[in-house]
């Protein structure tokens, strides 16, 4: 599930629909910090990222913070179980 | 476990020692956003907080983001399994 600027969206189809509906075509991510920790006996991982977003044609970058909770799949990969995104307004 | 501005600290005693060693006596938290999601079948919860910190005697507030991963206890309460803290520099 995704919480995007406070909006709660559940299910991969709904999340893809939200992300593809955002009103820009290009966005460059500049990552400033990445922190991660194991999240418990199930083999998950929490990841915390902060940085800047530069939209095409916009002069100023937007600061953001985002956390992911990754859980293991039986195939030895991970899926995004939780995703929370926030812009950091000055 | 706690990741504080990139520093990794494990165990409740070490975390308390770190937090009590911070070089100020008073810090006022002004919370701007709180987002939370259930974190999986074990009954945990991820919480994402952003806001401002106002230290006693300092003119300017510091912006921060922090995430917690709370896990249930057998007593029906929660404990902080993961805690990641970052200041958001302008």
Backbone of each chain as nested JSON, in Angstrom:
{
  "chains": [
    {"id": "A", "residues": [
      {"number": 1, "name": "UNK", "atoms": {"N": [0.839, -1.194, 0.0], "CA": [0.0, 0.0, 0.0], "C": [0.874, 1.244, 0.0]}},
      {"number": 2, "name": "UNK", "atoms": {"N": [0.301, 2.305, -0.524], "CA": [1.033, 3.561, -0.688], "C": [0.276, 4.671, 0.025]}},
      {"number": 3, "name": "UNK", "atoms": {"N": [0.995, 5.484, 0.786], "CA": [0.424, 6.733, 1.284], "C": [1.223, 7.854, 0.638]}},
      {"number": 4, "name": "UNK", "atoms": {"N": [0.576, 8.597, -0.248], "CA": [1.241, 9.623, -1.05], "C": [0.695, 10.981, -0.635]}},
      {"number": 5, "name": "UNK", "atoms": {"N": [1.521, 11.751, 0.067], "CA": [1.074, 13.057, 0.55], "C": [-0.246, 12.935, 1.32]}},
      {"number": 6, "name": "UNK", "atoms": {"N": [-0.36, 11.864, 2.102], "CA": [-1.532, 11.666, 2.936], "C": [-2.656, 10.887, 2.272]}},
      {"number": 7, "name": "UNK", "atoms": {"N": [-2.575, 10.714, 0.951], "CA": [-3.622, 9.953, 0.243], "C": [-3.317, 8.464, 0.306]}},
      {"number": 8, "name": "UNK", "atoms": {"N": [-4.272, 7.667, 0.75], "CA": [-4.061, 6.233, 0.951], "C": [-4.538, 5.446, -0.255]}},
      {"number": 9, "name": "UNK", "atoms": {"N": [-3.666, 4.615, -0.785], "CA": [-3.949, 3.873, -2.014], "C": [-3.527, 2.429, -1.789]}},
      {"number": 10, "name": "UNK", "atoms": {"N": [-4.42, 1.498, -2.079], "CA": [-4.139, 0.106, -1.791], "C": [-4.253, -0.736, -3.063]}},
      {"number": 11, "name": "UNK", "atoms": {"N": [-3.31, -1.66, -3.233], "CA": [-3.35, -2.573, -4.372], "C": [-2.467, -2.086, -5.497]}},
      {"number": 12, "name": "UNK", "atoms": {"N": [-1.767, -3.017, -6.141], "CA": [-0.759, -2.611, -7.122], "C": [-1.379, -1.868, -8.3]}},
      {"number": 13, "name": "UNK", "atoms": {"N": [-2.566, -2.305, -8.757], "CA": [-3.181, -1.609, -9.897], "C": [-3.521, -0.164, -9.546]}},
      {"number": 14, "name": "UNK", "atoms": {"N": [-4.074, 0.046, -8.345], "CA": [-4.421, 1.409, -7.932], "C": [-3.177, 2.268, -7.758]}},
      {"number": 15, "name": "UNK", "atoms": {"N": [-2.087, 1.659, -7.252], "CA": [-0.856, 2.417, -7.04], "C": [-0.253, 2.821, -8.383]}},
      {"number": 16, "name": "UNK", "atoms": {"N": [-0.23, 1.896, -9.335], "CA": [0.292, 2.235, -10.665], "C": [-0.562, 3.335, -11.289]}},
      {"number": 17, "name": "UNK", "atoms": {"N": [-1.872, 3.235, -11.134], "CA": [-2.768, 4.257, -11.7], "C": [-2.472, 5.625, -11.097]}},
      {"number": 18, "name": "UNK", "atoms": {"N": [-2.225, 5.67, -9.777], "CA": [-1.909, 6.939, -9.126], "C": [-0.596, 7.504, -9.648]}},
      {"number": 19, "name": "UNK", "atoms": {"N": [0.429, 6.648, -9.679], "CA": [1.763, 7.159, -10.043], "C": [1.808, 7.604, -11.501]}},
      {"number": 20, "name": "UNK", "atoms": {"N": [1.075, 6.908, -12.376], "CA": [1.084, 7.311, -13.785], "C": [0.177, 8.51, -14.035]}},
      {"number": 21, "name": "UNK", "atoms": {"N": [-0.679, 8.858, -13.06], "CA": [-1.557, 10.014, -13.235], "C": [-0.924, 11.317, -12.745]}},
      {"number": 22, "name": "UNK", "atoms": {"N": [0.285, 11.245, -12.165], "CA": [0.9, 12.473, -11.653], "C": [1.17, 13.433, -12.804]}},
      {"number": 23, "name": "UNK", "atoms": {"N": [0.996, 14.733, -12.572], "CA": [0.933, 15.693, -13.684], "C": [2.293, 16.137, -14.19]}},
      {"number": 24, "name": "UNK", "atoms": {"N": [3.189, 15.189, -14.45], "CA": [4.462, 15.53, -15.102], "C": [4.958, 14.265, -15.791]}},
      {"number": 25, "name": "UNK", "atoms": {"N": [5.852, 14.478, -16.748], "CA": [6.338, 13.339, -17.533], "C": [7.728, 12.891, -17.077]}},
      {"number": 26, "name": "UNK", "atoms": {"N": [8.518, 13.833, -16.566], "CA": [9.873, 13.484, -16.172], "C": [10.151, 14.012, -14.78]}},
      {"number": 27, "name": "UNK", "atoms": {"N": [10.859, 13.238, -13.993], "CA": [11.21, 13.645, -12.647], "C": [12.551, 13.008, -12.29]}},
      {"number": 28, "name": "UNK", "atoms": {"N": [13.536, 13.859, -11.992], "CA": [14.865, 13.345, -11.653], "C": [14.998, 13.264, -10.137]}},
      {"number": 29, "name": "UNK", "atoms": {"N": [15.351, 12.097, -9.631], "CA": [15.539, 11.897, -8.195], "C": [17.013, 12.059, -7.842]}},
      {"number": 30, "name": "UNK", "atoms": {"N": [17.312, 12.968, -6.939], "CA": [18.656, 13.051, -6.363], "C": [18.569, 12.596, -4.91]}},
      {"number": 31, "name": "UNK", "atoms": {"N": [19.133, 11.424, -4.627], "CA": [19.039, 10.835, -3.295], "C": [20.119, 11.441, -2.396]}},
      {"number": 32, "name": "UNK", "atoms": {"N": [19.717, 11.921, -1.221], "CA": [20.663, 12.495, -0.266], "C": [21.061, 11.482, 0.797]}},
      {"number": 33, "name": "UNK", "atoms": {"N": [20.074, 10.797, 1.368], "CA": [20.365, 9.808, 2.409], "C": [19.557, 8.533, 2.15]}},
      {"number": 34, "name": "UNK", "atoms": {"N": [20.153, 7.404, 2.504], "CA": [19.45, 6.114, 2.506], "C": [19.827, 5.405, 3.8]}},
      {"number": 35, "name": "UNK", "atoms": {"N": [18.827, 5.045, 4.594], "CA": [19.041, 4.266, 5.812], "C": [18.212, 2.998, 5.696]}},
      {"number": 36, "name": "UNK", "atoms": {"N": [18.756, 1.874, 6.13], "CA": [17.91, 0.678, 6.158], "C": [18.226, -0.173, 7.377]}},
      {"number": 37, "name": "UNK", "atoms": {"N": [17.217, -0.949, 7.749], "CA": [17.3, -1.828, 8.919], "C": [16.523, -3.097, 8.6]}},
      {"number": 38, "name": "UNK", "atoms": {"N": [16.956, -4.248, 9.131], "CA": [16.115, -5.44, 9.059], "C": [14.856, -5.214, 9.884]}},
      {"number": 39, "name": "UNK", "atoms": {"N": [13.709, -5.726, 9.412], "CA": [12.442, -5.357, 10.062], "C": [11.812, -6.468, 10.881]}},
      {"number": 40, "name": "UNK", "atoms": {"N": [12.512, -7.553, 11.119], "CA": [11.924, -8.581, 11.971], "C": [12.239, -9.974, 11.478]}},
      {"number": 41, "name": "UNK", "atoms": {"N": [11.711, -10.987, 12.161], "CA": [12.073, -12.371, 11.854], "C": [11.591, -12.846, 10.491]}},
      {"number": 42, "name": "UNK", "atoms": {"N": [10.603, -12.154, 9.872], "CA": [10.099, -12.596, 8.575], "C": [11.063, -12.26, 7.432]}},
      {"number": 43, "name": "UNK", "atoms": {"N": [12.157, -11.547, 7.727], "CA": [13.139, -11.261, 6.686], "C": [12.873, -9.991, 5.921]}},
      {"number": 44, "name": "UNK", "atoms": {"N": [12.032, -9.135, 6.448], "CA": [11.746, -7.867, 5.797], "C": [12.826, -6.833, 6.066]}},
      {"number": 45, "name": "UNK", "atoms": {"N": [12.63, -5.659, 5.51], "CA": [13.616, -4.587, 5.586], "C": [12.87, -3.259, 5.511]}},
      {"number": 46, "name": "UNK", "atoms": {"N": [13.208, -2.318, 6.384], "CA": [12.673, -0.969, 6.24], "C": [13.768, -0.076, 5.652]}},
      {"number": 47, "name": "UNK", "atoms": {"N": [13.369, 0.775, 4.727], "CA": [14.295, 1.655, 4.011], "C": [13.741, 3.066, 4.095]}},
      {"number": 48, "name": "UNK", "atoms": {"N": [14.608, 4.01, 4.436], "CA": [14.205, 5.409, 4.589], "C": [15.103, 6.236, 3.667]}},
      {"number": 49, "name": "UNK", "atoms": {"N": [14.487, 6.992, 2.79], "CA": [15.222, 7.732, 1.764], "C": [14.846, 9.204, 1.856]}},
      {"number": 50, "name": "UNK", "atoms": {"N": [15.825, 10.102, 1.699], "CA": [15.491, 11.516, 1.533], "C": [16.304, 12.08, 0.385]}},
      {"number": 51, "name": "UNK", "atoms": {"N": [15.797, 13.151, -0.206], "CA": [16.498, 13.747, -1.334], "C": [15.682, 14.829, -1.985]}},
      {"number": 52, "name": "UNK", "atoms": {"N": [16.021, 15.102, -3.243], "CA": [15.379, 16.164, -4.01], "C": [14.776, 15.605, -5.285]}},
      {"number": 53, "name": "UNK", "atoms": {"N": [13.663, 16.195, -5.674], "CA": [13.025, 15.877, -6.951], "C": [13.132, 17.088, -7.857]}},
      {"number": 54, "name": "UNK", "atoms": {"N": [13.596, 16.86, -9.079], "CA": [13.683, 17.953, -10.049], "C": [12.739, 17.633, -11.197]}},
      {"number": 55, "name": "UNK", "atoms": {"N": [11.677, 18.427, -11.294], "CA": [10.73, 18.222, -12.39], "C": [11.211, 18.954, -13.626]}},
      {"number": 56, "name": "UNK", "atoms": {"N": [10.96, 18.369, -14.791], "CA": [11.353, 18.987, -16.05], "C": [10.686, 20.351, -16.175]}},
      {"number": 57, "name": "UNK", "atoms": {"N": [11.479, 21.382, -16.468], "CA": [10.931, 22.718, -16.671], "C": [10.729, 23.514, -15.399]}},
      {"number": 58, "name": "UNK", "atoms": {"N": [10.978, 22.913, -14.233], "CA": [10.838, 23.637, -12.965], "C": [12.219, 24.093, -12.482]}},
      {"number": 59, "name": "UNK", "atoms": {"N": [12.267, 25.329, -11.977], "CA": [13.553, 25.873, -11.554], "C": [14.01, 25.253, -10.237]}},
      {"number": 60, "name": "UNK", "atoms": {"N": [13.088, 25.125, -9.29], "CA": [13.458, 24.716, -7.946], "C": [13.201, 23.227, -7.723]}},
      {"number": 61, "name": "UNK", "atoms": {"N": [14.103, 22.598, -6.987], "CA": [13.912, 21.201, -6.618], "C": [12.956, 21.127, -5.42]}},
      {"number": 62, "name": "UNK", "atoms": {"N": [12.274, 20.016, -5.311], "CA": [11.397, 19.739, -4.17], "C": [12.091, 18.72, -3.279]}},
      {"number": 63, "name": "UNK", "atoms": {"N": [12.103, 18.966, -1.983], "CA": [12.682, 18.008, -1.06], "C": [11.625, 16.962, -0.674]}},
      {"number": 64, "name": "UNK", "atoms": {"N": [12.065, 15.729, -0.523], "CA": [11.112, 14.68, -0.149], "C": [11.74, 13.712, 0.846]}},
      {"number": 65, "name": "UNK", "atoms": {"N": [10.868, 12.994, 1.547], "CA": [11.26, 11.848, 2.367], "C": [10.302, 10.717, 2.021]}},
      {"number": 66, "name": "UNK", "atoms": {"N": [10.825, 9.507, 2.068], "CA": [10.005, 8.356, 1.688], "C": [10.49, 7.136, 2.447]}},
      {"number": 67, "name": "UNK", "atoms": {"N": [9.553, 6.319, 2.89], "CA": [9.951, 5.051, 3.496], "C": [9.313, 3.887, 2.748]}},
      {"number": 68, "name": "UNK", "atoms": {"N": [10.051, 2.803, 2.691], "CA": [9.57, 1.557, 2.105], "C": [9.707, 0.45, 3.137]}},
      {"number": 69, "name": "UNK", "atoms": {"N": [8.742, -0.438, 3.147], "CA": [8.883, -1.677, 3.907], "C": [8.9, -2.81, 2.889]}},
      {"number": 70, "name": "UNK", "atoms": {"N": [10.037, -3.457, 2.762], "CA": [10.213, -4.521, 1.778], "C": [10.064, -5.867, 2.472]}},
      {"number": 71, "name": "UNK", "atoms": {"N": [9.302, -6.761, 1.861], "CA": [9.125, -8.104, 2.421], "C": [9.628, -9.131, 1.412]}},
      {"number": 72, "name": "UNK", "atoms": {"N": [10.183, -10.235, 1.904], "CA": [10.744, -11.24, 0.988], "C": [9.64, -12.035, 0.287]}},
      {"number": 73, "name": "UNK", "atoms": {"N": [9.944, -12.465, -0.928], "CA": [9.056, -13.369, -1.662], "C": [9.645, -14.782, -1.588]}},
      {"number": 74, "name": "UNK", "atoms": {"N": [8.82, -15.798, -1.838], "CA": [9.364, -17.17, -1.859], "C": [10.457, -17.353, -2.91]}},
      {"number": 75, "name": "UNK", "atoms": {"N": [10.471, -16.5, -3.933], "CA": [11.461, -16.612, -5.019], "C": [12.803, -15.968, -4.656]}},
      {"number": 76, "name": "UNK", "atoms": {"N": [12.944, -15.473, -3.425], "CA": [14.213, -14.879, -3.015], "C": [14.344, -13.416, -3.365]}},
      {"number": 77, "name": "UNK", "atoms": {"N": [13.258, -12.797, -3.793], "CA": [13.262, -11.373, -4.106], "C": [12.501, -10.63, -2.996]}},
      {"number": 78, "name": "UNK", "atoms": {"N": [12.198, -9.381, -3.232], "CA": [11.43, -8.591, -2.283], "C": [10.276, -7.912, -3.007]}},
      {"number": 79, "name": "UNK", "atoms": {"N": [9.208, -7.637, -2.272], "CA": [8.159, -6.776, -2.811], "C": [7.947, -5.603, -1.844]}},
      {"number": 80, "name": "UNK", "atoms": {"N": [7.396, -4.507, -2.359], "CA": [7.137, -3.317, -1.553], "C": [5.812, -3.519, -0.827]}},
      {"number": 81, "name": "UNK", "atoms": {"N": [5.885, -3.758, 0.474], "CA": [4.679, -3.986, 1.266], "C": [4.064, -2.663, 1.721]}},
      {"number": 82, "name": "UNK", "atoms": {"N": [4.919, -1.707, 2.088], "CA": [4.467, -0.379, 2.529], "C": [5.323, 0.684, 1.866]}},
      {"number": 83, "name": "UNK", "atoms": {"N": [4.695, 1.782, 1.503], "CA": [5.4, 2.888, 0.838], "C": [4.72, 4.174, 1.321]}},
      {"number": 84, "name": "UNK", "atoms": {"N": [5.47, 5.036, 1.979], "CA": [4.915, 6.315, 2.447], "C": [5.804, 7.432, 1.906]}},
      {"number": 85, "name": "UNK", "atoms": {"N": [5.188, 8.375, 1.199], "CA": [5.912, 9.453, 0.526], "C": [5.409, 10.793, 1.05]}},
      {"number": 86, "name": "UNK", "atoms": {"N": [6.348, 11.697, 1.314], "CA": [5.985, 13.06, 1.714], "C": [6.972, 14.054, 1.104]}},
      {"number": 87, "name": "UNK", "atoms": {"N": [6.445, 15.146, 0.59], "CA": [7.285, 16.301, 0.268], "C": [7.597, 17.029, 1.574]}},
      {"number": 88, "name": "UNK", "atoms": {"N": [8.805, 17.596, 1.665], "CA": [9.217, 18.37, 2.84], "C": [9.18, 19.846, 2.468]}},
      {"number": 89, "name": "UNK", "atoms": {"N": [8.106, 20.494, 2.824], "CA": [7.975, 21.903, 2.463], "C": [8.846, 22.756, 3.361]}},
      {"number": 90, "name": "UNK", "atoms": {"N": [9.439, 23.786, 2.781], "CA": [10.332, 24.667, 3.552], "C": [9.493, 25.582, 4.449]}}
    ]},
    {"id": "B", "residues": [
      {"number": 1, "name": "UNK", "atoms": {"N": [15.903, -1.179, 17.0], "CA": [17.153, -0.502, 16.649], "C": [16.866, 0.906, 16.132]}},
      {"number": 2, "name": "UNK", "atoms": {"N": [17.84, 1.745, 16.284], "CA": [17.704, 3.161, 15.925], "C": [18.793, 3.526, 14.926]}},
      {"number": 3, "name": "UNK", "atoms": {"N": [18.401, 4.239, 13.861], "CA": [19.394, 4.879, 13.0], "C": [19.171, 6.373, 13.138]}},
      {"number": 4, "name": "UNK", "atoms": {"N": [20.134, 7.058, 13.758], "CA": [19.993, 8.478, 14.083], "C": [21.004, 9.259, 13.253]}},
      {"number": 5, "name": "UNK", "atoms": {"N": [20.508, 9.981, 12.253], "CA": [21.379, 10.731, 11.357], "C": [22.48, 9.823, 10.793]}},
      {"number": 6, "name": "UNK", "atoms": {"N": [22.097, 8.592, 10.469], "CA": [23.026, 7.651, 9.855], "C": [23.794, 6.779, 10.833]}},
      {"number": 7, "name": "UNK", "atoms": {"N": [23.753, 7.133, 12.11], "CA": [24.467, 6.333, 13.119], "C": [23.585, 5.179, 13.576]}},
      {"number": 8, "name": "UNK", "atoms": {"N": [24.102, 3.969, 13.524], "CA": [23.309, 2.776, 13.847], "C": [23.539, 2.36, 15.291]}},
      {"number": 9, "name": "UNK", "atoms": {"N": [22.432, 2.2, 16.015], "CA": [22.486, 1.896, 17.445], "C": [21.496, 0.765, 17.71]}},
      {"number": 10, "name": "UNK", "atoms": {"N": [21.961, -0.264, 18.396], "CA": [21.107, -1.438, 18.602], "C": [20.976, -1.728, 20.098]}},
      {"number": 11, "name": "UNK", "atoms": {"N": [19.761, -2.067, 20.509], "CA": [19.515, -2.446, 21.897], "C": [18.991, -1.269, 22.695]}},
      {"number": 12, "name": "UNK", "atoms": {"N": [18.024, -1.54, 23.559], "CA": [17.354, -0.449, 24.257], "C": [18.317, 0.339, 25.145]}},
      {"number": 13, "name": "UNK", "atoms": {"N": [19.25, -0.332, 25.814], "CA": [20.188, 0.405, 26.671], "C": [21.049, 1.36, 25.849]}},
      {"number": 14, "name": "UNK", "atoms": {"N": [21.558, 0.878, 24.709], "CA": [22.386, 1.741, 23.856], "C": [21.586, 2.907, 23.297]}},
      {"number": 15, "name": "UNK", "atoms": {"N": [20.311, 2.643, 22.961], "CA": [19.476, 3.708, 22.393], "C": [19.191, 4.778, 23.459]}},
      {"number": 16, "name": "UNK", "atoms": {"N": [18.871, 4.357, 24.659], "CA": [18.638, 5.335, 25.731], "C": [19.918, 6.137, 25.993]}},
      {"number": 17, "name": "UNK", "atoms": {"N": [21.059, 5.46, 25.988], "CA": [22.327, 6.168, 26.215], "C": [22.565, 7.222, 25.133]}},
      {"number": 18, "name": "UNK", "atoms": {"N": [22.248, 6.88, 23.876], "CA": [22.429, 7.837, 22.778], "C": [21.492, 9.033, 22.959]}},
      {"number": 19, "name": "UNK", "atoms": {"N": [20.211, 8.752, 23.221], "CA": [19.234, 9.842, 23.28], "C": [19.499, 10.758, 24.474]}},
      {"number": 20, "name": "UNK", "atoms": {"N": [19.939, 10.197, 25.586], "CA": [20.212, 11.04, 26.75], "C": [21.54, 11.772, 26.626]}},
      {"number": 21, "name": "UNK", "atoms": {"N": [22.385, 11.37, 25.659], "CA": [23.673, 12.05, 25.48], "C": [23.578, 13.218, 24.51]}},
      {"number": 22, "name": "UNK", "atoms": {"N": [22.396, 13.442, 23.899], "CA": [22.286, 14.535, 22.929], "C": [22.521, 15.864, 23.638]}},
      {"number": 23, "name": "UNK", "atoms": {"N": [23.188, 16.809, 22.954], "CA": [23.709, 17.991, 23.641], "C": [22.682, 19.094, 23.841]}},
      {"number": 24, "name": "UNK", "atoms": {"N": [21.508, 18.743, 24.356], "CA": [20.538, 19.767, 24.744], "C": [19.649, 19.156, 25.816]}},
      {"number": 25, "name": "UNK", "atoms": {"N": [18.983, 20.044, 26.541], "CA": [18.137, 19.571, 27.637], "C": [16.663, 19.599, 27.279]}},
      {"number": 26, "name": "UNK", "atoms": {"N": [16.285, 20.521, 26.403], "CA": [14.884, 20.638, 26.045], "C": [14.739, 20.686, 24.537]}},
      {"number": 27, "name": "UNK", "atoms": {"N": [13.714, 20.034, 24.036], "CA": [13.446, 20.02, 22.597], "C": [11.943, 19.892, 22.407]}},
      {"number": 28, "name": "UNK", "atoms": {"N": [11.357, 20.905, 21.746], "CA": [9.908, 20.89, 21.515], "C": [9.633, 20.335, 20.122]}},
      {"number": 29, "name": "UNK", "atoms": {"N": [8.805, 19.299, 20.039], "CA": [8.435, 18.696, 18.762], "C": [7.119, 19.305, 18.272]}},
      {"number": 30, "name": "UNK", "atoms": {"N": [7.141, 19.869, 17.072], "CA": [5.904, 20.271, 16.407], "C": [5.691, 19.335, 15.233]}},
      {"number": 31, "name": "UNK", "atoms": {"N": [4.684, 18.485, 15.33], "CA": [4.437, 17.468, 14.312], "C": [3.625, 18.082, 13.171]}},
      {"number": 32, "name": "UNK", "atoms": {"N": [4.096, 17.912, 11.94], "CA": [3.382, 18.434, 10.77], "C": [2.535, 17.353, 10.113]}},
      {"number": 33, "name": "UNK", "atoms": {"N": [3.094, 16.167, 9.917], "CA": [2.357, 15.069, 9.278], "C": [2.599, 13.772, 10.039]}},
      {"number": 34, "name": "UNK", "atoms": {"N": [1.574, 12.933, 10.071], "CA": [1.691, 11.568, 10.593], "C": [0.967, 10.656, 9.608]}},
      {"number": 35, "name": "UNK", "atoms": {"N": [1.674, 9.663, 9.085], "CA": [1.068, 8.658, 8.216], "C": [1.321, 7.3, 8.841]}},
      {"number": 36, "name": "UNK", "atoms": {"N": [0.329, 6.409, 8.804], "CA": [0.619, 5.054, 9.273], "C": [-0.099, 4.025, 8.429]}},
      {"number": 37, "name": "UNK", "atoms": {"N": [0.475, 2.844, 8.42], "CA": [-0.044, 1.709, 7.651], "C": [0.178, 0.442, 8.461]}},
      {"number": 38, "name": "UNK", "atoms": {"N": [-0.724, -0.544, 8.346], "CA": [-0.425, -1.863, 8.908], "C": [0.751, -2.473, 8.148]}},
      {"number": 39, "name": "UNK", "atoms": {"N": [1.634, -3.187, 8.865], "CA": [2.882, -3.622, 8.224], "C": [2.949, -5.101, 7.917]}},
      {"number": 40, "name": "UNK", "atoms": {"N": [1.846, -5.83, 8.04], "CA": [1.907, -7.236, 7.648], "C": [1.121, -8.112, 8.6]}},
      {"number": 41, "name": "UNK", "atoms": {"N": [1.139, -9.425, 8.36], "CA": [0.285, -10.343, 9.11], "C": [0.646, -10.449, 10.588]}},
      {"number": 42, "name": "UNK", "atoms": {"N": [1.849, -10.034, 10.983], "CA": [2.227, -10.145, 12.393], "C": [1.574, -9.071, 13.252]}},
      {"number": 43, "name": "UNK", "atoms": {"N": [0.842, -8.135, 12.643], "CA": [0.139, -7.126, 13.42], "C": [0.949, -5.886, 13.706]}},
      {"number": 44, "name": "UNK", "atoms": {"N": [2.022, -5.685, 12.971], "CA": [2.843, -4.491, 13.159], "C": [2.256, -3.286, 12.451]}},
      {"number": 45, "name": "UNK", "atoms": {"N": [2.946, -2.175, 12.57], "CA": [2.469, -0.907, 12.036], "C": [3.69, -0.057, 11.699]}},
      {"number": 46, "name": "UNK", "atoms": {"N": [3.687, 0.563, 10.516], "CA": [4.726, 1.534, 10.199], "C": [4.141, 2.934, 10.34]}},
      {"number": 47, "name": "UNK", "atoms": {"N": [4.913, 3.822, 10.933], "CA": [4.472, 5.191, 11.205], "C": [5.546, 6.132, 10.664]}},
      {"number": 48, "name": "UNK", "atoms": {"N": [5.111, 7.144, 9.943], "CA": [6.027, 8.1, 9.327], "C": [5.615, 9.489, 9.806]}},
      {"number": 49, "name": "UNK", "atoms": {"N": [6.543, 10.208, 10.401], "CA": [6.256, 11.502, 11.033], "C": [7.186, 12.55, 10.439]}},
      {"number": 50, "name": "UNK", "atoms": {"N": [6.672, 13.753, 10.187], "CA": [7.561, 14.868, 9.864], "C": [7.132, 16.089, 10.655]}},
      {"number": 51, "name": "UNK", "atoms": {"N": [8.062, 16.994, 10.873], "CA": [7.751, 18.191, 11.646], "C": [8.988, 19.009, 11.922]}},
      {"number": 52, "name": "UNK", "atoms": {"N": [8.889, 19.816, 12.969], "CA": [9.959, 20.734, 13.346], "C": [10.395, 20.471, 14.779]}},
      {"number": 53, "name": "UNK", "atoms": {"N": [11.667, 20.662, 15.024], "CA": [12.23, 20.6, 16.373], "C": [12.685, 21.991, 16.773]}},
      {"number": 54, "name": "UNK", "atoms": {"N": [12.269, 22.411, 17.942], "CA": [12.697, 23.713, 18.452], "C": [13.526, 23.483, 19.711]}},
      {"number": 55, "name": "UNK", "atoms": {"N": [14.814, 23.755, 19.599], "CA": [15.692, 23.586, 20.758], "C": [15.647, 24.844, 21.612]}},
      {"number": 56, "name": "UNK", "atoms": {"N": [15.734, 24.666, 22.93], "CA": [15.733, 25.803, 23.851], "C": [16.904, 26.727, 23.526]}},
      {"number": 57, "name": "UNK", "atoms": {"N": [16.609, 28.016, 23.349], "CA": [17.658, 28.998, 23.102], "C": [18.065, 29.135, 21.654]}},
      {"number": 58, "name": "UNK", "atoms": {"N": [17.494, 28.325, 20.761], "CA": [17.824, 28.423, 19.338], "C": [16.721, 29.192, 18.626]}},
      {"number": 59, "name": "UNK", "atoms": {"N": [17.125, 30.076, 17.713], "CA": [16.134, 30.895, 17.028], "C": [15.359, 30.087, 15.99]}},
      {"number": 60, "name": "UNK", "atoms": {"N": [16.08, 29.27, 15.223], "CA": [15.46, 28.591, 14.09], "C": [15.073, 27.156, 14.453]}},
      {"number": 61, "name": "UNK", "atoms": {"N": [13.946, 26.707, 13.918], "CA": [13.53, 25.317, 14.088], "C": [14.274, 24.449, 13.081]}},
      {"number": 62, "name": "UNK", "atoms": {"N": [14.442, 23.195, 13.42], "CA": [15.037, 22.203, 12.532], "C": [13.93, 21.295, 12.018]}},
      {"number": 63, "name": "UNK", "atoms": {"N": [13.927, 21.047, 10.712], "CA": [12.929, 20.132, 10.16], "C": [13.449, 18.698, 10.271]}},
      {"number": 64, "name": "UNK", "atoms": {"N": [12.537, 17.781, 10.52], "CA": [12.954, 16.38, 10.627], "C": [11.912, 15.461, 10.006]}},
      {"number": 65, "name": "UNK", "atoms": {"N": [12.362, 14.256, 9.673], "CA": [11.475, 13.15, 9.301], "C": [11.918, 11.945, 10.102]}},
      {"number": 66, "name": "UNK", "atoms": {"N": [10.972, 11.111, 10.458], "CA": [11.28, 9.954, 11.29], "C": [10.289, 8.848, 10.982]}},
      {"number": 67, "name": "UNK", "atoms": {"N": [10.777, 7.634, 10.946], "CA": [9.862, 6.5, 10.809], "C": [10.04, 5.533, 11.966]}},
      {"number": 68, "name": "UNK", "atoms": {"N": [8.917, 4.935, 12.358], "CA": [8.901, 3.904, 13.393], "C": [8.252, 2.649, 12.813]}},
      {"number": 69, "name": "UNK", "atoms": {"N": [8.759, 1.513, 13.199], "CA": [8.08, 0.253, 12.927], "C": [7.699, -0.334, 14.278]}},
      {"number": 70, "name": "UNK", "atoms": {"N": [6.405, -0.377, 14.535], "CA": [5.896, -0.851, 15.822], "C": [5.441, -2.293, 15.668]}},
      {"number": 71, "name": "UNK", "atoms": {"N": [5.817, -3.14, 16.612], "CA": [5.401, -4.549, 16.592], "C": [4.61, -4.853, 17.859]}},
      {"number": 72, "name": "UNK", "atoms": {"N": [3.619, -5.742, 17.75], "CA": [2.788, -6.033, 18.921], "C": [3.525, -6.883, 19.946]}},
      {"number": 73, "name": "UNK", "atoms": {"N": [3.17, -6.691, 21.194], "CA": [3.68, -7.531, 22.283], "C": [2.577, -8.516, 22.672]}},
      {"number": 74, "name": "UNK", "atoms": {"N": [2.926, -9.605, 23.334], "CA": [1.884, -10.542, 23.8], "C": [0.901, -9.885, 24.767]}},
      {"number": 75, "name": "UNK", "atoms": {"N": [1.297, -8.79, 25.413], "CA": [0.434, -8.098, 26.378], "C": [-0.558, -7.154, 25.705]}},
      {"number": 76, "name": "UNK", "atoms": {"N": [-0.572, -7.113, 24.365], "CA": [-1.523, -6.261, 23.675], "C": [-1.035, -4.836, 23.467]}},
      {"number": 77, "name": "UNK", "atoms": {"N": [0.232, -4.599, 23.728], "CA": [0.815, -3.29, 23.495], "C": [1.732, -3.366, 22.256]}},
      {"number": 78, "name": "UNK", "atoms": {"N": [2.525, -2.345, 22.064], "CA": [3.476, -2.326, 20.954], "C": [4.861, -1.955, 21.473]}},
      {"number": 79, "name": "UNK", "atoms": {"N": [5.88, -2.421, 20.773], "CA": [7.228, -1.917, 21.047], "C": [7.812, -1.371, 19.746]}},
      {"number": 80, "name": "UNK", "atoms": {"N": [8.806, -0.486, 19.879], "CA": [9.446, 0.125, 18.714], "C": [10.526, -0.841, 18.221]}},
      {"number": 81, "name": "UNK", "atoms": {"N": [10.248, -1.475, 17.099], "CA": [11.201, -2.427, 16.528], "C": [12.255, -1.713, 15.679]}},
      {"number": 82, "name": "UNK", "atoms": {"N": [11.832, -0.7, 14.933], "CA": [12.741, 0.079, 14.081], "C": [12.438, 1.554, 14.25]}},
      {"number": 83, "name": "UNK", "atoms": {"N": [13.487, 2.355, 14.241], "CA": [13.348, 3.805, 14.402], "C": [14.447, 4.443, 13.555]}},
      {"number": 84, "name": "UNK", "atoms": {"N": [14.051, 5.232, 12.562], "CA": [15.035, 5.916, 11.715], "C": [14.718, 7.405, 11.751]}},
      {"number": 85, "name": "UNK", "atoms": {"N": [15.715, 8.204, 12.12], "CA": [15.543, 9.648, 12.297], "C": [16.503, 10.392, 11.376]}},
      {"number": 86, "name": "UNK", "atoms": {"N": [15.994, 11.431, 10.724], "CA": [16.843, 12.286, 9.887], "C": [16.395, 13.733, 10.017]}},
      {"number": 87, "name": "UNK", "atoms": {"N": [17.344, 14.627, 10.141], "CA": [17.064, 16.045, 9.948], "C": [16.966, 16.327, 8.451]}},
      {"number": 88, "name": "UNK", "atoms": {"N": [16.085, 17.245, 8.074], "CA": [15.928, 17.646, 6.673], "C": [16.583, 19.005, 6.509]}},
      {"number": 89, "name": "UNK", "atoms": {"N": [17.786, 18.995, 6.017], "CA": [18.49, 20.271, 5.855], "C": [17.955, 21.022, 4.651]}},
      {"number": 90, "name": "UNK", "atoms": {"N": [17.883, 22.334, 4.788], "CA": [17.345, 23.16, 3.696], "C": [18.393, 23.315, 2.601]}}
    ]}
  ]
}
